[in-house]
C-alpha cells in the first residue's frame, strides 16, 4: 500500500511539473495524475534502456518528469491529428 501511495504522489508531482513547464496547459488534476503515472512508467523504462540510474526521491521525480514531458508531447501530437 505504501508503494502505491509514493507512486501516485511522484506521478502527481511529475504530471503537475510537466503541465507547468508546457505553459500550464495541463489536463486537470486527474489528467495530470494519469499523465504523471504513465510518465513514471515510461521514464523508468527509458532510463533503464539507456543505462541511466536515478536514485532517491528526487531521482524518481526527475525520471517521472522526463517521461511525463514525453507523454504530454505525444498526447498533444495525437490530439491535433
DSSP file (Angstrom, degrees, kcal/mol; ACC not computed):
  #  RESIDUE AA STRUCTURE BP1 BP2  ACC     N-H-->O    O-->H-N    N-H-->O    O-->H-N    TCO  KAPPA ALPHA  PHI   PSI    X-CA   Y-CA   Z-CA
    1    1 A X     >        0   0    0      0, 0.0     4,-1.8     0, 0.0     5,-0.1   0.000 360.0 360.0 360.0 -36.8    0.0    0.0    0.0
    2    2 A X  H  >  +     0   0    0      1,-0.2     4,-2.3     2,-0.2     5,-0.2   0.875 360.0  54.7 -65.0 -38.0    2.9    2.4    0.7
    3    3 A X  H  > S+     0   0    0      1,-0.2     4,-2.6     2,-0.2    -1,-0.2   0.916 107.1  50.2 -61.6 -43.9    4.4    1.8   -2.7
    4    4 A X  H  > S+     0   0    0      1,-0.2     4,-2.5     2,-0.2    -1,-0.2   0.895 109.0  52.2 -62.9 -40.8    1.1    2.7   -4.4
    5    5 A X  H  X S+     0   0    0     -4,-1.8     4,-2.4     2,-0.2    -1,-0.2   0.941 113.1  43.3 -60.3 -48.8    1.0    5.9   -2.3
    6    6 A X  H  X S+     0   0    0     -4,-2.3     4,-2.8     2,-0.2     5,-0.3   0.879 112.5  53.4 -67.2 -37.4    4.5    7.0   -3.3
    7    7 A X  H  X S+     0   0    0     -4,-2.6     4,-2.3    -5,-0.2    -1,-0.2   0.930 112.7  43.7 -62.0 -45.3    4.0    6.0   -6.9
    8    8 A X  H  X S+     0   0    0     -4,-2.5     4,-2.4     2,-0.2    -2,-0.2   0.882 113.9  50.9 -67.6 -38.8    0.8    8.2   -7.1
    9    9 A X  H  X S+     0   0    0     -4,-2.4     4,-2.4     2,-0.2    -2,-0.2   0.934 112.9  44.7 -64.6 -46.4    2.5   11.1   -5.3
   10   10 A X  H  X S+     0   0    0     -4,-2.8     4,-2.7     1,-0.2     5,-0.2   0.901 113.7  51.4 -64.3 -40.4    5.5   11.0   -7.6
   11   11 A X  H  X S+     0   0    0     -4,-2.3     4,-2.5    -5,-0.3    -2,-0.2   0.891 110.0  49.1 -62.8 -39.8    3.2   10.7  -10.6
   12   12 A X  H  X S+     0   0    0     -4,-2.4     4,-2.4     2,-0.2    -2,-0.2   0.920 112.8  46.9 -65.5 -44.5    1.2   13.7   -9.4
   13   13 A X  H  X S+     0   0    0     -4,-2.4     4,-2.6     2,-0.2    -2,-0.2   0.933 114.7  46.7 -62.8 -46.0    4.3   15.8   -8.8
   14   14 A X  H  X S+     0   0    0     -4,-2.7     4,-2.5     1,-0.2    -2,-0.2   0.907 113.6  48.0 -65.3 -42.0    5.7   14.9  -12.2
   15   15 A X  H  X S+     0   0    0     -4,-2.5     4,-2.1    -5,-0.2    -1,-0.2   0.895 112.5  48.9 -65.1 -40.3    2.4   15.5  -14.0
   16   16 A X  H  X S+     0   0    0     -4,-2.4     4,-2.0     2,-0.2    -2,-0.2   0.924 112.5  48.0 -64.6 -45.0    2.0   18.9  -12.3
   17   17 A X  H  X S+     0   0    0     -4,-2.6     4,-2.6     1,-0.2     5,-0.2   0.909 110.9  50.8 -62.4 -42.4    5.5   19.9  -13.2
   18   18 A X  H  X S+     0   0    0     -4,-2.5     4,-1.7     1,-0.2    -1,-0.2   0.890 109.6  51.0 -63.6 -38.5    5.1   18.8  -16.8
   19   19 A X  H  <>S+     0   0    0     -4,-2.1     5,-1.6     2,-0.2     6,-0.5   0.880 112.0  47.1 -64.3 -38.2    1.9   20.8  -17.0
   20   20 A X  H ><5S+     0   0    0     -4,-2.0     3,-1.0     3,-0.2     4,-0.2   0.898 110.2  51.7 -70.4 -41.2    3.6   23.9  -15.7
   21   21 A X  H 3<5S+     0   0    0     -4,-2.6     2,-0.2     1,-0.3    -1,-0.2   0.847 104.0  58.3 -65.4 -33.6    6.6   23.6  -18.0
   22   22 A X  T ><5S-     0   0    0     -4,-1.7     3,-1.0    -5,-0.2    -1,-0.3  -0.134 133.8 -86.6 -90.9  39.9    4.3   23.3  -21.0
   23   23 A X  T < 5S-     0   0    0     -3,-1.0    -3,-0.2    -2,-0.2    -2,-0.2   0.787  72.9 -68.2  63.6  34.6    2.8   26.7  -20.2
   24   24 A X  T 3 <S+     0   0    0     -5,-1.6     2,-1.3    -4,-0.2    -1,-0.2   0.598  93.8 133.6  71.1  11.1    0.2   25.5  -17.8
   25   25 A X    <   +     0   0    0     -3,-1.0    -1,-0.2    -6,-0.5    -5,-0.1  -0.416  33.6 147.7 -91.7  61.3   -1.9   23.7  -20.4
   26   26 A X        -     0   0    0     -2,-1.3     3,-0.1    -7,-0.1   -10,-0.1  -0.015  59.2-109.7 -81.8-169.0   -2.3   20.6  -18.4
   27   27 A X     >  -     0   0    0      1,-0.5     4,-0.7     2,-0.1     3,-0.1   0.006  61.9 -95.1-114.3  25.8   -5.2   18.2  -18.2
   28   28 A X  H  >  -     0   0    0      3,-0.2     4,-2.9     1,-0.2    -1,-0.5  -0.146  58.1 -56.3  83.0 175.6   -6.5   19.0  -14.8
   29   29 A X  H  > S+     0   0    0      1,-0.2     4,-2.1     2,-0.2    -1,-0.2   0.936 137.4  39.2 -59.4 -51.9   -5.7   17.2  -11.5
   30   30 A X  H  > S+     0   0    0      2,-0.2     4,-2.4     1,-0.2    -1,-0.2   0.867 116.8  50.9 -70.8 -35.9   -6.8   13.7  -12.6
   31   31 A X  H  X S+     0   0    0     -4,-0.7     4,-2.8     2,-0.2    -1,-0.2   0.910 111.5  47.8 -65.6 -42.1   -5.4   14.1  -16.1
   32   32 A X  H  X S+     0   0    0     -4,-2.9     4,-2.9     2,-0.2    -2,-0.2   0.866 110.5  52.5 -66.9 -35.7   -2.0   15.2  -14.7
   33   33 A X  H  X S+     0   0    0     -4,-2.1     4,-2.4    -5,-0.2    -2,-0.2   0.939 112.7  44.1 -63.2 -46.7   -2.0   12.3  -12.2
   34   34 A X  H  X S+     0   0    0     -4,-2.4     4,-2.6     2,-0.2     5,-0.2   0.922 114.8  49.5 -63.7 -43.7   -2.6    9.8  -15.1
   35   35 A X  H  X S+     0   0    0     -4,-2.8     4,-2.6     1,-0.2    -2,-0.2   0.913 111.8  48.8 -60.6 -44.2    0.0   11.6  -17.2
   36   36 A X  H  X S+     0   0    0     -4,-2.9     4,-2.4     2,-0.2    -1,-0.2   0.888 111.3  48.9 -64.8 -40.2    2.5   11.5  -14.4
   37   37 A X  H  X S+     0   0    0     -4,-2.4     4,-1.9     2,-0.2    -2,-0.2   0.917 113.8  45.8 -67.6 -42.6    1.9    7.9  -13.6
   38   38 A X  H  X S+     0   0    0     -4,-2.6     4,-2.8     1,-0.2     5,-0.2   0.902 113.3  51.5 -63.7 -39.5    2.3    7.0  -17.3
   39   39 A X  H  X S+     0   0    0     -4,-2.6     4,-3.5    -5,-0.2     5,-0.3   0.870 106.3  53.9 -64.1 -37.3    5.4    9.2  -17.4
   40   40 A X  H  X S+     0   0    0     -4,-2.4     4,-2.1     2,-0.2    -1,-0.2   0.912 112.2  44.3 -63.5 -42.0    6.8    7.4  -14.4
   41   41 A X  H  X S+     0   0    0     -4,-1.9     4,-2.1     2,-0.2    -2,-0.2   0.949 118.3  43.0 -66.4 -48.9    6.5    4.1  -16.1
   42   42 A X  H  X S+     0   0    0     -4,-2.8     4,-2.8     2,-0.2     5,-0.2   0.910 114.3  50.8 -65.0 -43.1    7.8    5.4  -19.4
   43   43 A X  H  X S+     0   0    0     -4,-3.5     4,-2.7    -5,-0.2     5,-0.2   0.910 110.5  49.0 -61.6 -42.9   10.6    7.3  -17.8
   44   44 A X  H  X S+     0   0    0     -4,-2.1     4,-2.1    -5,-0.3    -1,-0.2   0.906 112.8  48.0 -62.3 -41.7   11.7    4.3  -15.8
   45   45 A X  H  X S+     0   0    0     -4,-2.1     4,-2.3     2,-0.2    -2,-0.2   0.936 114.5  45.0 -63.8 -47.1   11.7    2.1  -18.9
   46   46 A X  H  X S+     0   0    0     -4,-2.8     4,-2.1     2,-0.2     6,-0.2   0.888 111.7  51.8 -67.5 -38.9   13.7    4.7  -20.9
   47   47 A X  H  <>S+     0   0    0     -4,-2.7     5,-2.8    -5,-0.2     4,-0.5   0.927 112.9  45.4 -63.7 -43.4   16.2    5.4  -18.2
   48   48 A X  H ><5S+     0   0    0     -4,-2.1     3,-0.9    -5,-0.2    -2,-0.2   0.899 111.1  53.7 -64.6 -39.5   16.9    1.6  -17.8
   49   49 A X  H 3<5S+     0   0    0     -4,-2.3    -1,-0.2     1,-0.3    -2,-0.2   0.870 111.8  44.5 -62.6 -37.6   17.1    1.2  -21.6
   50   50 A X  T 3<5S-     0   0    0     -4,-2.1    -1,-0.3    -5,-0.1    -2,-0.2   0.479 116.2-114.7 -85.4  -3.2   19.7    4.0  -21.8
   51   51 A X  T < 5 +     0   0    0     -3,-0.9     2,-0.3    -4,-0.5    -3,-0.2   0.693  68.2 141.7  78.2  19.2   21.6    2.6  -18.8
   52   52 A X      < -     0   0    0     -5,-2.8     2,-0.4    -6,-0.2    -1,-0.3  -0.663  36.2-156.5 -93.8 150.6   20.9    5.6  -16.6
   53   53 A X        -     0   0    0     -2,-0.3     2,-0.6     2,-0.0    -9,-0.0  -0.991   9.2-174.0-130.0 126.3   20.2    5.4  -12.9
   54   54 A X        -     0   0    0     -2,-0.4     2,-0.2   -10,-0.1     9,-0.1  -0.946  17.6-166.6-119.0 108.2   18.3    8.0  -10.9
   55   55 A X     >  +     0   0    0     -2,-0.6     4,-1.0     4,-0.1     3,-0.1  -0.585  41.1  16.5 -97.8 156.9   18.3    7.1   -7.2
   56   56 A X  H  > S-     0   0    0     -2,-0.2     4,-2.0     3,-0.2     5,-0.1  -0.071 100.3 -58.5  80.5 179.5   16.3    8.5   -4.3
   57   57 A X  H  > S+     0   0    0      2,-0.2     4,-2.3     1,-0.2     5,-0.2   0.913 134.6  49.7 -66.4 -44.7   13.1   10.6   -4.3
   58   58 A X  H  > S+     0   0    0      1,-0.2     4,-2.6     2,-0.2    -1,-0.2   0.903 111.0  50.2 -62.7 -41.2   14.5   13.4   -6.4
   59   59 A X  H  X S+     0   0    0     -4,-1.0     4,-2.4     2,-0.2    -1,-0.2   0.891 110.1  50.2 -63.2 -39.8   15.8   11.0   -9.0
   60   60 A X  H  X S+     0   0    0     -4,-2.0     4,-2.4     2,-0.2    -2,-0.2   0.896 111.6  48.0 -65.9 -40.0   12.4    9.3   -9.2
   61   61 A X  H  X S+     0   0    0     -4,-2.3     4,-2.7     2,-0.2    -2,-0.2   0.917 112.7  48.3 -66.8 -42.8   10.6   12.6   -9.6
   62   62 A X  H  X S+     0   0    0     -4,-2.6     4,-2.4     2,-0.2    -2,-0.2   0.898 112.7  48.3 -64.0 -40.4   13.1   13.7  -12.3
   63   63 A X  H  X S+     0   0    0     -4,-2.4     4,-2.0     2,-0.2    -2,-0.2   0.924 114.6  45.0 -65.0 -44.9   12.7   10.4  -14.1
   64   64 A X  H  X S+     0   0    0     -4,-2.4     4,-2.5     2,-0.2    -2,-0.2   0.867 111.7  54.1 -66.3 -36.6    8.9   10.6  -14.0
   65   65 A X  H  X S+     0   0    0     -4,-2.7     4,-2.4     2,-0.2    -2,-0.2   0.918 107.9  49.0 -63.9 -44.5    9.0   14.2  -15.0
   66   66 A X  H  X S+     0   0    0     -4,-2.4     4,-1.7     1,-0.2    -2,-0.2   0.925 114.1  46.0 -61.5 -44.4   11.1   13.4  -18.1
   67   67 A X  H  X S+     0   0    0     -4,-2.0     4,-2.5     1,-0.2    -2,-0.2   0.876 110.7  53.8 -65.3 -37.2    8.6   10.6  -19.0
   68   68 A X  H  X S+     0   0    0     -4,-2.5     4,-2.9     2,-0.2    -2,-0.2   0.885 105.9  52.3 -65.7 -39.1    5.7   12.9  -18.3
   69   69 A X  H  X S+     0   0    0     -4,-2.4     4,-2.5     2,-0.2    -1,-0.2   0.916 111.3  47.4 -61.8 -41.6    7.0   15.5  -20.7
   70   70 A X  H  X S+     0   0    0     -4,-1.7     4,-2.4     2,-0.2    -2,-0.2   0.920 113.3  47.3 -65.4 -43.6    7.3   12.9  -23.4
   71   71 A X  H  X S+     0   0    0     -4,-2.5     4,-2.6     2,-0.2    -2,-0.2   0.907 112.7  49.9 -64.2 -41.9    3.8   11.5  -22.7
   72   72 A X  H  X S+     0   0    0     -4,-2.9     4,-2.2     2,-0.2    -2,-0.2   0.914 110.8  49.6 -63.2 -43.3    2.4   15.1  -22.8
   73   73 A X  H  X S+     0   0    0     -4,-2.5     4,-2.1    -5,-0.2    -2,-0.2   0.931 113.0  46.3 -60.6 -46.4    4.2   15.8  -26.0
   74   74 A X  H  X S+     0   0    0     -4,-2.4     4,-2.5     1,-0.2     5,-0.2   0.883 110.3  53.8 -64.9 -38.5    2.8   12.6  -27.6
   75   75 A X  H  X S+     0   0    0     -4,-2.6     4,-1.7     1,-0.2    -1,-0.2   0.894 110.7  46.4 -63.2 -39.8   -0.7   13.3  -26.3
   76   76 A X  H  X S+     0   0    0     -4,-2.2     4,-1.5     2,-0.2    -1,-0.2   0.873 111.1  51.9 -70.9 -36.7   -0.7   16.8  -27.9
   77   77 A X  H  X S+     0   0    0     -4,-2.1     4,-0.8     1,-0.2    -2,-0.2   0.941 114.8  41.7 -64.0 -46.3    0.7   15.5  -31.2
   78   78 A X  H  < S+     0   0    0     -4,-2.5    -1,-0.2     1,-0.2    -2,-0.2   0.772 109.4  59.2 -73.9 -24.8   -2.1   12.8  -31.4
   79   79 A X  H  < S+     0   0    0     -4,-1.7    -1,-0.2    -5,-0.2    -2,-0.2   0.850 105.1  50.0 -69.9 -33.6   -4.7   15.2  -30.2
   80   80 A X  H  <        0   0    0     -4,-1.5    -1,-0.2     1,-0.2    -2,-0.2   0.712 360.0 360.0 -76.1 -20.9   -4.0   17.5  -33.2
   81   81 A X     <        0   0    0     -4,-0.8    -1,-0.2    -5,-0.1    -2,-0.2   0.483 360.0 360.0 -78.6 360.0   -4.3   14.6  -35.6
